[in-house]
């Protein structure tokens, strides 16, 4: 079994967690390689990587990998999951961040990785969204979301006038800071902060949650996964909105554009090692009432 270890070097200082995991996995008989999820600048007080560690290319090493193990917060896991999904590779997250809803293991549980090398693990498939922007009938932007697609205002303190549809039928029109269109996996992220419900990550639903709506009737909705969700600036609006998919680089949305979100044929495969339930993880991360 070949396992790619992908640490965020700003979270895993000196790649200590990745190297500890490497020892556990190789002692259990697995082949491993450490790859960084992005390019970094070394030296000059920015980042110092250990000289004895051989780093591989993530793109090249994933070509024949069996599992991708990520070390960091949910942002690191999301970033790496996009790389793994294109190749159908399962992802396991090790939390080195503040909350880490998507992580299966905590830093102190690295010894459990021996189960991975011995094949004693399960796979949980997570629903994803296909997200695109249509402008005058043409697709000018497209991406896949494991967590969410967020339409927001810019840095200027102005609200947006948005219309939200399901299968081209208006669900809501409101004035506010924006809208989160979320998968069940993303329901514990920005959607929850915007007042959206927590949904089991293995469910099949689309959640829409207004952000700071200036209206009493603009409420979150849980939709069937088969719906096609549309979001646009109301006709005649002269404002500009921005779309970010899974926290990625913002794309400018103009008046007349339609942001479309629908269930993707792609799924993300998440590795399960501990047997902890979703409810146990929620209580652990958010604290018991």
BELGI-V369855 format. One line per field, one symbol per residue. phi: phi as a letter, one per 20 degrees, with the letter a starting at -180 (. if undefined). psi: psi as a letter, one per 20 degrees, with the letter a starting at -180 (. if undefined). burial: b if it has 16 or more other ideal C-beta (glycine too) atoms within 10 Angstrom, else e. Layout:
BEGIN
phi=???
psi=???
burial=???
END
This chain:
BEGIN
phi=.dcedceffeeefmlffffffffffffeneecbecefbfceemmneadeffeeedeegffffgcedbdddcqefffffffffffgfdmefccddfcdedmfefecegfdffffffffemebdcdedfcdecbddclndedbbadceeadcdcfefffceddddccclmdfeacbdaeqbddcegfefedggffenffecgfefcbdddcfdlfeafeedfcddffefdedcbfggnfdeddcdcdlmfffdfdefnfdedcbfeffcdedfddenfeffffffffenff
psi=pppppnqoiigmpjkggghghgggghhjjqpqqpqqirqqpqrkigpoqphippprpggghihkqhqppqobahggggghhhghhijkpqpppoojbgflhiqhqrhjkhhiihhghjjmrrppppqrqpprppoliqoiqqrqphfrpporrahpmqrqoqppqoljppgqprpaiaqpoqrhgiijchgghjjrqpppiirnrpppoqolplqhinqqqoqqiiqopqpqpqpipjrprppppkjapqppprpiqpppprpqhqqpoppphhjprhhggghghiqq.
burial=eebbbbbbbebbeebebbbbbbebbeeeebebbbbbbeeeeeeeeeeebeeeeeeeebeebbeebebbbbbbbbbbbbbbbbbbbeeebbbbbbbbbeebbbbbbebeebebbbebbeeebeebebbbbbbbbbeeeeeebebbbbbbbbbbbeeeeebbbbbbbbeeeebbebebbbbbbbbbbbbbbbbbebebebbebebebbbbbbbebeeeebebbbbeeebebbbbbeeebebbbbbbbbbeeebebbeebbbbbbbbeebbbbbebeeeebeebeeeeeeee
END
